């Protein structure tokens, strides 16, 4: 691990020269908001020494070059909606907040692309695409607050990933400030390319450890002509998840496939104070389907009804779409409403093993006197498990959580799963990443990090720890 120097008054003055007075903040009260993301546990919070607000890629690059010269850590930050402490300044230093780089630069309806700055809000991007008669397929649950740059940096998934893929599938190109302070564009507005290493794919999902994303060229799609939401209610998890491959075999290609277990449904009800259908014993599969005609949509809905009913659904409904999606997207807030003492996991497993995995994760939590709340992107094997404190005394929470993590991830890796499907590793899961990743694979990742960031100044302490080689 590198040894870093403090941010001195002289460095502050130099930052002000780069960014102007209003672009540099050192007020401790204002710094506190940048000490954490959506992870509530104070043990993960770290104060930065200074926060800067660049408005151009050139300013970002100048800050990074200064950080290399002075050996000061730099942490890129979007909206702070992450769930893995990826934007936490573990070693203090400079937080580069991209919130002022929020322009939607161009929407090209004819060529079906959009160019935006990293601080553009995802919902604003979706609305701008819609205003042009087009569609941006990225749809994370935090879309009303998260930024495109953060989506790209974590390769966010979201509700529509089962049909359209994750964020990297929506991106043509990215403008990046490298860890040594150079500006480059990776990728291109091309359908294909075999021109050297696909470096844009490496940066996307690297959680700000290989570059600071400043601008993104996004793919746009034609608006779906006809869309329908359906709610299938099942008596148990196995039937709910088990129906997914049967729907696919019946010719149904859903846009979204979301699962909520009964405990999660009741938790959301308590938070939103809105009653949900069949809350007494139902487990939900929320489907969204699209078609080019009303007739095709009706045929697809009929197929969903037929397959669902034949495979154990005791209700197939056309729900109040706003209400049912609000319920699904309120899950994280509902868990926080229950207790601030919890841990959100982002497990991904083979889709066909999801039912047994959800059962086993629940059983592990119960064995340790914890409480499990589960939702999932059921079409792509991504399980969002929240581990609540339950009957574990405060003084034993951290110790017991480590035991729960051990049992959970030994099981998850034994069935071919991994730590994270979309939230990333960040600082929170770093020790788990180092424990469960194949040593050869981990060594290759560390070699890339050292090659790109020889001074280890860019978002240090995330994903894994790296030692600088002895000179």
C-alpha distance (Angstrom), angle and dihedral (degrees) to the residues before:
residue distance angle dihedral
X1 . . .
X2 3.78 . .
X3 3.80 122.5 .
X4 3.76 111.3 -125.4
X5 3.77 132.6 -152.7
X6 3.81 123.8 -130.7
X7 3.78 124.7 -106.4
X8 3.80 103.7 -103.1
X9 3.82 128.7 -161.8
X10 3.80 87.5 -103.5
X11 3.81 90.3 56.0
X12 3.81 89.9 49.5
X13 3.80 89.8 54.4
X14 3.78 90.9 49.4
X15 3.79 90.5 50.4
X16 3.80 89.3 51.9
X17 3.78 89.1 52.8
X18 3.81 89.1 54.8
X19 3.81 98.3 41.4
X20 3.79 106.8 18.7
X21 3.81 126.5 -117.4
X22 3.81 94.7 -69.4
X23 3.78 91.7 51.0
X24 3.83 95.8 63.7
X25 3.83 126.8 65.3
X26 3.82 127.6 -174.7
X27 3.82 99.8 156.6
X28 3.86 104.9 128.2
X29 3.81 92.7 -140.8
X30 3.81 91.3 54.6
X31 3.80 92.4 42.8
X32 3.81 91.2 59.3
X33 3.81 92.6 72.8
X34 3.83 88.1 60.8
X35 3.81 95.1 51.1
X36 3.80 94.2 84.0
X37 3.77 146.3 15.5
X38 3.83 125.2 -145.2
X39 3.81 92.1 -50.4
X40 3.80 103.9 106.8
X41 3.80 101.5 -163.1
X42 3.82 109.7 109.0
X43 3.82 92.5 -145.6
X44 3.81 88.3 74.2
X45 3.81 96.0 49.8
X46 3.81 121.4 105.2
X47 3.81 128.5 175.1
X48 3.80 119.5 -128.6
X49 3.77 118.7 -136.7
X50 3.80 92.7 -134.3
X51 3.79 138.6 0.4
X52 3.80 121.2 -147.3
X53 3.81 128.6 -164.2
X54 3.80 110.6 -153.9
X55 3.78 121.6 -169.0
X56 3.81 98.2 -167.3
X57 3.79 138.8 38.6
X58 3.82 87.8 -119.0
X59 3.81 90.4 61.1
X60 3.81 90.9 48.7
X61 3.80 90.2 50.6
X62 3.81 92.0 49.5
X63 3.83 90.4 52.4
X64 3.80 91.7 49.7
X65 3.80 92.5 48.7
X66 3.81 89.5 50.9
X67 3.80 90.2 49.7
X68 3.82 91.1 52.6
X69 3.78 92.0 49.1
X70 3.81 92.8 50.0
X71 3.84 98.3 32.3
X72 3.80 94.5 -120.9
X73 3.83 120.8 151.3
X74 3.82 118.1 -114.9
X75 3.81 122.3 -156.2
X76 3.83 119.6 -167.6
X77 3.80 115.3 -145.1
X78 3.78 135.2 -170.6
X79 3.80 122.9 178.2
X80 3.81 95.1 -34.6
X81 3.82 93.4 -119.6
X82 3.81 94.0 128.3
X83 3.79 123.2 125.2
X84 3.81 100.4 -154.9
X85 3.83 103.8 58.6
X86 3.79 89.6 -108.2
X87 3.82 92.6 146.8
X88 3.82 96.4 42.8
X89 3.84 112.2 118.5
X90 3.80 95.6 -128.5
X91 3.81 92.8 179.1
X92 3.80 97.7 31.7
X93 3.78 112.0 -123.6
X94 3.81 126.2 117.9
X95 3.80 124.9 -15.4
X96 3.81 111.8 -156.5
X97 3.81 105.3 -153.0
X98 3.82 111.9 -165.3
X99 3.82 96.4 -166.1
X100 3.82 93.0 115.6
X101 3.80 91.0 53.1
X102 3.79 91.0 75.5
X103 3.81 106.2 126.1
X104 3.77 124.7 134.0
X105 3.78 94.1 -142.9
X106 3.80 101.7 -173.7
X107 3.79 140.0 -3.9
X108 3.80 109.2 -164.4
X109 3.78 106.6 -167.8
X110 3.80 95.1 179.2
X111 3.81 95.7 53.0
X112 3.84 91.5 31.9
X113 3.77 102.0 -127.9
X114 3.78 139.1 112.7
X115 3.80 131.5 -151.9
X116 3.81 116.0 -151.7
X117 3.77 139.6 165.3
X118 3.80 119.3 -110.8
X119 3.81 94.5 -106.5
X120 3.80 95.0 57.7
X121 3.81 110.8 122.5
X122 3.80 113.2 -115.2
X123 3.80 93.0 -129.8
X124 3.81 90.4 52.2
X125 3.80 89.0 52.5
X126 3.80 90.7 51.0
X127 3.80 91.6 48.9
X128 3.80 92.8 48.0
X129 3.79 89.8 51.5
X130 3.80 90.6 48.5
X131 3.81 91.7 49.8
X132 3.82 87.4 57.8
X133 3.81 91.1 50.7
X134 3.80 92.1 -104.9
X135 3.77 139.1 105.9
X136 3.82 134.7 -124.3
X137 3.81 107.0 -154.5
X138 3.81 99.8 -156.5
X139 3.80 107.0 107.8
X140 3.82 115.7 166.8
X141 3.81 115.4 173.3
X142 3.82 89.3 -115.0
X143 3.81 91.8 54.0
X144 3.79 93.4 126.1
X145 3.81 90.7 63.9
X146 3.82 111.6 15.9
X147 3.82 124.5 94.3
X148 3.79 128.7 -123.5
X149 3.81 91.5 -123.2
X150 3.79 90.8 57.8
X151 3.81 91.0 46.1
X152 3.80 89.9 54.9
X153 3.80 94.7 42.5
X154 3.82 91.4 55.2
X155 3.82 96.6 31.5
X156 3.80 88.4 -124.3
X157 3.78 116.7 -147.9
X158 3.78 115.9 -166.8
X159 3.76 136.9 162.4
X160 3.81 100.4 -43.1
X161 3.80 97.9 45.8
X162 3.81 92.5 102.1
X163 3.82 90.1 69.4
X164 3.80 105.8 20.4
X165 3.80 103.1 29.2
X166 3.79 130.6 -126.1
X167 3.81 127.9 -50.9
X168 3.82 94.3 -79.5
X169 3.81 87.8 61.1
X170 3.83 88.9 59.9
X171 3.82 95.9 52.1
X172 3.81 130.2 90.9
X173 3.79 99.3 176.2
X174 3.79 144.0 -11.7
X175 3.78 132.6 -149.1
X176 3.80 107.8 -139.6
X177 3.77 138.0 -173.8
X178 3.80 104.5 -143.3
X179 3.82 123.0 -134.1
X180 3.82 88.9 -99.9
X181 3.81 94.5 50.6
X182 3.79 105.0 -97.9
X183 3.81 123.7 134.0
X184 3.78 120.1 -132.4
X185 3.80 141.0 155.7
X186 3.80 117.2 -128.7
X187 3.79 123.6 -162.7
X188 3.78 123.0 6.6
X189 3.79 144.1 -131.1
X190 3.78 91.1 -82.4
X191 3.78 135.5 124.2
X192 3.78 90.9 -135.8
X193 3.79 142.3 -2.5
X194 3.79 136.1 -177.6
X195 3.78 94.3 -179.9
X196 3.78 105.7 130.6
X197 3.78 126.8 -58.9
X198 3.83 115.8 -12.7
X199 3.81 92.3 -121.9
X200 3.80 93.3 170.3
X201 3.80 88.1 64.8
X202 3.79 89.7 53.4
X203 3.81 93.9 52.1
X204 3.80 93.1 45.5
X205 3.79 105.0 82.0
X206 3.83 94.3 14.6
X207 3.82 90.2 110.4
X208 3.78 96.4 -128.6
X209 3.80 94.9 -56.3
X210 3.83 95.9 112.9
X211 3.79 101.3 36.7
X212 3.79 146.5 -20.6
X213 3.81 110.4 -103.9
X214 3.81 110.5 -137.9
X215 3.82 104.0 166.8
X216 3.81 135.4 18.4
X217 3.80 133.3 -161.9
X218 3.80 106.9 -149.9
X219 3.79 131.5 -160.6
X220 3.80 116.7 -123.3
X221 3.80 127.9 -157.8
X222 3.80 136.0 -159.0
X223 3.80 112.9 -85.9
X224 3.81 112.4 -100.4
X225 3.80 107.3 -105.7
X226 3.79 97.3 -146.0
X227 3.82 127.3 19.3
X228 3.80 130.8 -178.7
X229 3.79 132.7 -177.6
X230 3.79 119.1 -148.3
X231 3.79 131.1 -172.4
X232 3.80 119.3 -151.7
X233 3.80 115.3 -168.8
X234 3.80 120.2 -157.9
X235 3.81 134.0 -177.5
X236 3.80 93.3 -130.5
X237 3.79 144.4 16.6
X238 3.80 98.0 -109.4
X239 3.78 93.5 58.0
X240 3.80 92.9 45.3
X241 3.80 96.4 51.2
X242 3.80 93.5 33.5
X243 3.79 92.7 62.6
X244 3.84 93.5 63.4
X245 3.84 98.4 80.8
X246 3.80 89.3 42.8
X247 3.80 90.1 56.3
X248 3.81 90.9 50.0
X249 3.80 91.2 49.7
X250 3.81 88.4 51.2
X251 3.81 89.4 58.8
X252 3.80 98.4 -99.8
X253 3.81 113.0 138.1
X254 3.81 104.7 -173.3
X255 3.78 122.3 -157.1
X256 3.81 92.0 -150.6
X257 3.80 131.5 19.4
X258 3.80 111.7 -178.7
X259 3.81 127.2 174.0
X260 3.81 128.4 -157.7
X261 3.79 122.4 179.4
X262 3.79 120.3 -141.2
X263 3.80 94.4 -101.4
X264 3.82 90.2 53.7
X265 3.81 90.6 48.9
X266 3.80 91.5 53.2
X267 3.80 91.6 45.7
X268 3.81 91.4 53.4
X269 3.81 91.0 46.4
X270 3.80 90.7 55.0
X271 3.81 90.4 49.8
X272 3.82 99.6 44.1
X273 3.83 94.7 33.1
X274 3.77 89.0 -137.5
X275 3.79 121.9 125.2
X276 3.79 115.8 -124.7
X277 3.81 125.9 -153.9
X278 3.81 118.4 -89.8
X279 3.80 91.5 0.2
X280 3.79 92.4 154.4
X281 3.81 95.6 73.0
X282 3.80 110.8 -13.0
X283 3.79 131.1 122.7
X284 3.79 112.7 -159.4
X285 3.76 133.9 -132.2
X286 3.81 107.4 -175.8
X287 3.80 112.7 -161.8
X288 3.77 131.0 -173.3
X289 3.79 117.9 -167.5
X290 3.80 131.6 -174.7
X291 3.80 133.1 -159.0
X292 3.80 140.4 171.9
X293 3.80 93.9 -123.5
X294 3.80 138.7 28.9
X295 3.79 89.6 -118.9
X296 3.80 92.2 54.7
X297 3.80 90.1 46.8
X298 3.79 91.2 51.7
X299 3.81 90.3 49.3
X300 3.79 90.3 50.9
X301 3.82 92.0 48.3
X302 3.81 89.8 49.9
X303 3.80 90.4 51.2
X304 3.81 91.1 50.4
X305 3.81 90.2 49.8
X306 3.79 92.7 48.2
X307 3.80 96.5 46.0
X308 3.80 93.8 41.2
X309 3.80 94.5 49.7
X310 3.81 92.4 44.7
X311 3.79 89.9 53.4
X312 3.78 101.8 49.1
X313 3.81 108.6 -76.8
X314 3.79 109.1 143.2
X315 3.80 91.3 -165.7
X316 3.81 135.0 26.6
X317 3.80 109.4 -173.9
X318 3.78 141.6 175.5
X319 3.81 95.0 -133.6
X320 3.77 133.8 -160.6
X321 3.81 93.1 -84.6
X322 3.79 96.1 -154.2
X323 3.78 91.6 49.8
X324 3.80 97.1 45.9
X325 3.82 94.6 46.6
X326 3.78 90.6 46.0
X327 3.80 87.5 54.7
X328 3.81 92.9 50.9
X329 3.80 94.5 44.8
X330 3.82 92.5 46.4
X331 3.80 93.4 61.9
X332 3.81 97.4 101.5
X333 3.81 92.2 47.0
X334 3.80 90.7 46.9
X335 3.79 91.0 55.1
X336 3.81 90.9 49.9
X337 3.81 87.7 49.8
X338 3.81 89.7 56.0
X339 3.81 94.1 49.6
X340 3.78 138.9 -23.0
X341 3.81 87.7 -142.8
X342 3.77 102.4 84.0
X343 3.79 142.2 103.3
X344 3.80 123.8 -131.5
X345 3.80 114.9 -145.8
X346 3.81 125.9 -164.7
X347 3.78 102.7 -159.9
X348 3.80 122.8 173.6
X349 3.82 122.7 -162.4
X350 3.82 136.4 166.1
X351 3.82 106.1 -69.8
X352 3.80 94.2 -123.1
X353 3.82 90.9 55.8
X354 3.81 95.9 51.7
X355 3.83 98.2 101.3
X356 3.79 94.8 53.4
X357 3.80 90.9 41.1
X358 3.81 93.0 54.4
X359 3.81 90.5 48.6
X360 3.78 92.6 48.6
X361 3.81 93.9 47.1
X362 3.80 89.6 51.9
X363 3.80 91.0 48.4
X364 3.82 92.1 50.3
X365 3.80 91.1 52.5
X366 3.80 91.5 49.2
X367 3.82 91.8 50.0
X368 3.79 88.4 58.1
X369 3.85 94.3 45.0
X370 3.82 91.1 -109.6
X371 3.80 127.2 127.1
X372 3.82 125.5 -121.4
X373 3.79 127.0 -147.3
X374 3.81 115.2 -175.2
X375 3.77 138.0 -167.2
X376 3.78 126.0 152.9
X377 3.76 147.7 -172.7
X378 3.77 85.2 -118.6
X379 3.79 96.8 -171.8
X380 3.82 93.9 62.7
X381 3.81 103.9 32.4
X382 3.82 96.6 -107.4
X383 3.83 111.2 146.1
X384 3.81 119.4 -166.2
X385 3.79 103.7 -158.4
X386 3.80 119.0 -179.0
X387 3.80 113.3 -161.2
X388 3.81 109.3 -153.1
X389 3.80 124.6 -161.9
X390 3.79 94.9 -114.7
X391 3.82 110.6 165.5
X392 3.80 95.6 -16.2
X393 3.84 110.8 120.8
X394 3.80 115.6 -119.5
X395 3.80 93.6 -115.0
X396 3.83 92.1 56.2
X397 3.82 98.7 41.2
X398 3.81 98.3 100.1
X399 3.81 92.9 44.9
X400 3.80 93.4 47.3
X401 3.79 92.2 45.3
X402 3.81 89.3 56.1
X403 3.81 89.1 52.9
X404 3.81 91.4 48.4
X405 3.81 90.6 49.5
X406 3.79 90.6 50.4
X407 3.81 92.9 52.5
X408 3.80 93.8 42.0
X409 3.79 97.6 49.1
X410 3.79 95.8 41.2
X411 3.79 85.8 57.1
X412 3.83 95.3 41.7
X413 3.81 93.6 51.0
X414 3.81 91.2 44.7
X415 3.82 89.5 63.1
X416 3.81 95.2 44.2
X417 3.80 98.5 -94.7
X418 3.80 131.0 133.8
X419 3.80 141.4 -143.4
X420 3.78 100.5 -102.3
X421 3.77 137.5 22.3
X422 3.81 98.4 -179.7
X423 3.82 115.6 -22.0
X424 3.79 94.9 72.7
X425 3.80 134.0 -137.8
X426 3.80 101.5 -87.7
X427 3.78 116.7 155.4
X428 3.79 96.1 -49.3
X429 3.83 97.3 64.8
X430 3.80 98.4 30.2
X431 3.81 94.7 108.9
X432 3.80 90.6 48.6
X433 3.80 91.1 49.4
X434 3.80 90.6 53.6
X435 3.79 92.1 46.4
X436 3.80 100.5 47.0
X437 3.82 104.6 31.0
X438 3.79 118.4 96.6
X439 3.84 106.6 -99.7
X440 3.81 93.1 -129.3
X441 3.81 91.9 51.7
X442 3.80 91.3 45.5
X443 3.81 90.8 49.6
X444 3.80 91.2 54.0
X445 3.81 90.7 51.2
X446 3.80 91.9 50.3
X447 3.80 90.9 48.8
X448 3.82 90.1 54.4
X449 3.80 91.2 49.2
X450 3.82 92.3 51.3
X451 3.80 92.5 46.4
X452 3.81 93.0 51.4
X453 3.81 98.2 35.7
X454 3.83 108.4 29.2
X455 3.81 93.3 169.5
X456 3.82 92.1 46.2
X457 3.80 92.4 -133.9
X458 3.81 99.6 133.8
X459 3.81 114.7 90.7
X460 3.81 94.5 -36.6
X461 3.79 120.8 -165.2
X462 3.81 94.0 36.6
X463 3.83 128.6 121.6
X464 3.83 91.6 -8.1
X465 3.78 139.6 -7.2
X466 3.79 118.4 -102.8
X467 3.79 128.4 -158.9
X468 3.78 118.5 -147.9
X469 3.80 111.6 -124.7
X470 3.77 116.1 -110.1
X471 3.78 114.0 -100.8
